[in-house]
Amino acid sequence: MLRNLSAAFTGGVIGGLLSSLLFWELGRDGVLSWMGIALRPALSLAWLYPRLIVGGLWGLLLILPLLPGRPASRGLLWSLAPSAYVLLHLMPRAGKGLLGLGYGALTPALILLIYAVWGVSAALWHRAASR
């Protein structure tokens, strides 16, 4: 059980790292501006650290035995939970409206993409590390 928990948390942290680096890269290269999304994260420890810890906590969902033999599908399914939390709770609380549309019309697509990367990489790590 401890190995499963550790693999889930670590997978979430690694997924958080990869998705955060993708998010930063998209902002740095101007892709977010091109998409009309008013976000440009700065790569710093203060920005990255919370995303790693929260990614690890969300990764604990991977201990639930849903779609056990299909890590990519499993990761995509579990990625909907943090996506919904960000789009339906955090964005409105930050004053950016439901789904974060205050940042731009394609913000929901960006959030779904970022968390899909998180979910698939976390699930693949979890499967490899919990064997």
N, C-alpha and C positions, 0 to 999 in steps of 0.2 A: 504493500500500500504506500509506503514512504517513497519508493522508487517511482510509482505512478504519480504521486503528488509533485515530487521534484521534477519529473519530466514534463508535467503539465505547466508548472510555473516557469521553468526554464524555457520551454517552447514559447510561452506567452511573451517572455522577455525578449527572446530572439525575434519573434514576430514583431514586437514593438520596435525593436531596433531597425529591422529591415523596412517596415512600413514608414517609420519616421524619416529614415534616410531617403526613401522614395519621395515622400512629401516635401522634404527640404530641397531635393534635387529638382523636382517639378517647379518649385518656387524660384530657385536660383537660375534655372535655365529659361524662365519666362513663360513656361507652359501654362501656369495658372493665370497669368495676366492675359495670355492669348485666349484662354477659355473664359475670360471675363470674371474670374474669381479674385476678389480683393484679399488674398492671403499670401503672405511671403514669410514663412518661418525662418528664423535665424538659427543656425546650428550652434547651440551652446549647451553646456551641461545643465543649466537651469531649465532649458526647454526640453532637453532629451530625457533627463532623469525621471520626471513624473510619468512620461510615456512608457518607459521601461517597466516601472513598478506597476502601473495600471495594466499594462499589457500582460504582465505576469499574473496579476490577480484575475483578469478575464480569462487567462489561459487555464485556470483551475476548472473551467467548464469542461475541459477535455477529459476529466476523470469520469464524466457521465458516459455510460456505454451506449451512445447513439451512433449508428453507422460505424461500428468498430473496424470493419475491413476496408473502409473507403476514406482515407485521410483527407484527400482534397475536397470531397463532398462534405465531409464532416467539418472541415475548417471553414468552408464557405457558409455552411449552415450556422455555425457558432459565431461567425463574423457579423451576423445580423443583429446579435444582442448589443455589442458595443456601438454598432452603427446607429441602431434605434435610440440608444441612450444619448449619443451625441446629437443626433438630428432632432429628437423630440424633447430632450431635456436641457442639455448644455447650451445649444445654440439659442433657443428662446430665452434662457436665463441670462445669456450674454447680450441680449437685446438685438440679436440678428434674425429674429423671426423663426417661425416654424420651418424646419428643415435647413436653417441657415441661409435662407434665400437673400438675406441682407448682404451676404458676401458675394452673391452672384447666382444666376439661375442654375448653373451646373455644379453648385456646391454639393447637393445630395449625391451626384454621380461620383464626385471626388471622394467623398467620405466612404461610399460603398467600395470604391476601388482600393483605397488605403486599408480599410479593414479586411477586404478580401485577401490582400497580400499578407496581412497579419494572421488571419485565420488559417490559410493554407500552409504558411511556413511554420506556424505554431503546431498544427496538427501533424505535419510531417516530422518535425523534431520530436514531438511526443511519441509518435509511433516508433521511431528509431531508438529513442532513449529508454523507453519503458519495456523493451523486450528482454 
